[in-house]
């Protein structure tokens, strides 16, 4: 069994390399810039999902567990 110290720069570079390899395997159309309407819908989602006691914190595109608390 061995141990290795991992430094932030190593982790960041490793993650960037992983993302680059993954993007090479996936269709390029998935990495297009969103349209203005898509971006506004995405941002508006978070504005609409504030709960009286804090943020809802749910994933984008899923239903709210707080029922009618979100406004």
Buried (B, 14 or more C-beta within 10 A) or exposed (E): EEEEEEEEEEEEEEEEEEEEEEEEEEEEEEEEEEEEEEEEEEEEEEEEBEBEEEEBEBEEEEEEEBEEEBE
